[in-house]
Amino acid sequence: MITSAIQQIVNTDRTELKDFFSEVDKLPKTDEAVTAKIANNPKLAKALTDPNLTPTQKQQLATELVSSVMVELGYTQAVDIKLIADSQDNRKGHYGEDNNIYLNDVNLNNTKDLATTLGHETSHAIDNQDPSINTNPQNNTSKADNEIYAQNYGDDFKDYVEFASENYGDGNLADTNNNNLGNTPAEIQRNTNLISNNNQDYARIDKSKGEDFCFWH
């Protein structure tokens, strides 16, 4: 965790030496929140190993992980997670101007992908609630640093989820994503409607005002 904090300082201009202890504190708190949530929630632990989760289940899983981390780090504004399915969009995730995290299920190959993307966008959500971070969205250098920082945080977040799942949960994270909509006509319809509504919300936001985690073909 200290190595990760140093990496953030070295690789980005937004984190300076004076922020070292803040960074070192942030990572173990993230780890503790993720581990506690997985260890104390058998349903969530089981879901992390299941490649057949429905959109509803994925949203619930993601919401529980993000909420636990945000609370542990002292952030109070709720962040909604919305699963979308857009094969024409190369993003894996997007933190929108509406304070929602959008996860593009068609570009998430497995639960590691989901966890990395979720961590990346959570970093942007944290930035949005943290007035102490000296960043300027209009500055290209700062925006680039934000992306490097978010990528590093996303990788750490995924590692914490993976370790907790293997050591305190139900085992290895699911290595595939079967894009399951459900097992009954009613469940399939509910999840189809959920994706459709989320896609409409996603289409309405101005992507230039948010932050992306892209998948390059």
FENGIFEN-V182826 format. One record per residue. N is the residue number from 1. PHI is phi in degrees with one decimal (999 if undefined). Layout:
<<N:PHI> <N:PHI>>
This chain:
<<1:999> <2:-65.3> <3:-60.5> <4:-64.4> <5:-64.3> <6:-62.8> <7:-60.1> <8:-63.1> <9:-68.2> <10:-70.1> <11:-86.7> <12:-133.5> <13:-78.2> <14:-75.0> <15:-112.3> <16:-107.4> <17:-58.1> <18:-65.9> <19:-94.8> <20:-55.7> <21:-67.9> <22:-64.1> <23:-66.4> <24:-61.6> <25:-72.0> <26:-65.5> <27:-68.8> <28:-64.6> <29:-65.8> <30:-63.0> <31:-60.7> <32:-61.9> <33:-65.4> <34:-64.5> <35:-62.7> <36:-62.6> <37:-63.7> <38:-71.8> <39:-66.5> <40:-102.8> <41:-131.5> <42:-57.2> <43:-65.7> <44:-65.8> <45:-58.1> <46:-65.9> <47:-61.8> <48:-63.8> <49:-99.2> <50:-100.7> <51:-79.6> <52:-106.4> <53:-63.2> <54:-84.8> <55:-54.5> <56:-60.2> <57:-67.0> <58:-66.0> <59:-61.1> <60:-64.2> <61:-57.9> <62:-63.8> <63:-62.8> <64:-65.0> <65:-66.1> <66:-65.1> <67:-60.3> <68:-63.9> <69:-70.3> <70:-61.0> <71:-64.9> <72:-61.3> <73:-86.3> <74:91.6> <75:-97.9> <76:-108.2> <77:-76.7> <78:-66.8> <79:-119.6> <80:-86.1> <81:-106.2> <82:-128.5> <83:-86.6> <84:-120.2> <85:-141.8> <86:-137.4> <87:-72.1> <88:-91.5> <89:-112.1> <90:-84.5> <91:-78.3> <92:-86.1> <93:-152.5> <94:-152.2> <95:-95.2> <96:-90.3> <97:-62.6> <98:-88.4> <99:67.5> <100:-106.5> <101:-98.6> <102:-104.6> <103:-112.8> <104:-90.3> <105:-62.1> <106:-69.5> <107:-104.9> <108:-102.8> <109:-80.9> <110:-165.1> <111:-72.7> <112:-62.1> <113:-57.6> <114:-60.4> <115:-65.8> <116:-63.2> <117:-64.6> <118:-62.1> <119:-64.1> <120:-58.8> <121:-72.0> <122:-63.4> <123:-58.9> <124:-67.1> <125:-64.4> <126:-63.3> <127:-55.1> <128:-65.2> <129:-101.9> <130:-111.9> <131:-70.1> <132:-81.7> <133:-81.5> <134:-87.4> <135:-125.6> <136:-126.9> <137:-57.4> <138:-86.0> <139:-95.7> <140:-61.5> <141:-64.0> <142:-63.4> <143:-63.0> <144:-64.4> <145:-62.6> <146:-59.3> <147:-69.8> <148:-62.6> <149:-60.2> <150:-65.2> <151:-64.1> <152:-62.3> <153:-65.4> <154:-61.9> <155:-64.5> <156:-64.0> <157:-57.8> <158:-61.4> <159:-61.7> <160:-65.5> <161:-63.2> <162:-63.7> <163:-63.3> <164:-64.6> <165:-64.3> <166:-74.3> <167:-104.8> <168:-127.7> <169:-112.4> <170:-104.3> <171:119.8> <172:-64.7> <173:-63.3> <174:-57.8> <175:-96.3> <176:-138.9> <177:-131.9> <178:-88.3> <179:48.7> <180:-75.5> <181:-97.5> <182:138.3> <183:-111.6> <184:-127.9> <185:-55.1> <186:-66.8> <187:-67.3> <188:-61.0> <189:-65.7> <190:-61.3> <191:-73.4> <192:-63.7> <193:-65.6> <194:-59.8> <195:-63.1> <196:-61.1> <197:-65.2> <198:-65.9> <199:-61.4> <200:-65.6> <201:-61.3> <202:-64.6> <203:-66.7> <204:-80.4> <205:-83.1> <206:-84.6> <207:-63.3> <208:-68.7> <209:-97.2> <210:-113.9> <211:-131.6> <212:-110.9> <213:-124.7> <214:-96.4> <215:-112.6> <216:-96.5> <217:-70.3>>
